[in-house]
Amino acid sequence: MSIDSIDLVERPANDTRRVWCSFCGRHDGQARVMVAGDPGSAICDCCIRIASAALLQYEGEAEYQSWLTALTPNVRVEGPAR
């Protein structure tokens, strides 16, 4: 996956009802998953995949898996059960 595969979306200034990806501008209705961060910030599943691919390429498989394993216990998923 490359950065070329993302369509950047312009966020309307007056739309406060949705959660928007801080990286690409997609809203929660355009993404399968939206991960919220600090108030007013979030990242969509597509941007997470691109960032993960970049880290994997930069760090290498072993370092990436080590980082992911260390992070996993701190990840909390909220929302409706699927």
N, C-alpha and C positions, 0 to 999 in steps of 0.2 A: 504494500500500500504506500502511496506517495502523497505528498501534500497536494499534488495536482488533482487528486480525487475528491477534494473537499470543495463544496460550493459555499463560499462565504455568504452569509445572510445579513442584510442590514436590519438592525433592530429599530423598530419604530419608537420614537422618544416617548410617546404617550401610552405605550402598552406595558402596564405594570402587573397584569394578571398572570403572566407566564414566567417560567424560569428559563433564562437564556444562557447558552454556553458562552463563557467569557472568552473563548478562543476563536470559534468559528461563527458564532451568532445564531446557531440553530436554537429553536425553542423546544420546550418539552414535548410538544405535539409532533415534532419532526425527528425526534431521537427515540431510540428504544430505551435508553437508560440515561438519566441525568444525575450526576453526583454533585451534591451541594458542598461548598466549602465555606469560607467566611461569609458573613451576610452579604448578599448581592453578587456572589460569585458561584459559578458552577462549571462543570465540564461534561460534555456529552460522550457517549460510547465511541463515536467515530474518532474524536480527538484523543480519547484514552488509547485506542488502538494505535493511532499514529505515534503518540508519545512512547508507547510500549515498544513499538517496532524500532524507533530511534534509539531508545535505551539499549535494546537487545543488540542492535548493530554496533553501538558505541562501546558498550561494556563487554560484550561477548556472552555466550550462553551460560557459563558457570556463574559468573558474577551477577548476571540478571536473575537467574533462578535463586541465588542466595538472597538477593535484595527482595525478591517477591515473597520468598518464604518468611523472611523477617517481618515484612509488612503485613502479611495476611492475618495474623492474630488481632491486629488493630483495626481491621476493616469491619464496619458494621453496615449491614444492608437494611434499609427501612422501606416500607411500602407494602402494597398488597401482595399476598402470597400468590405465586404462579403455579 
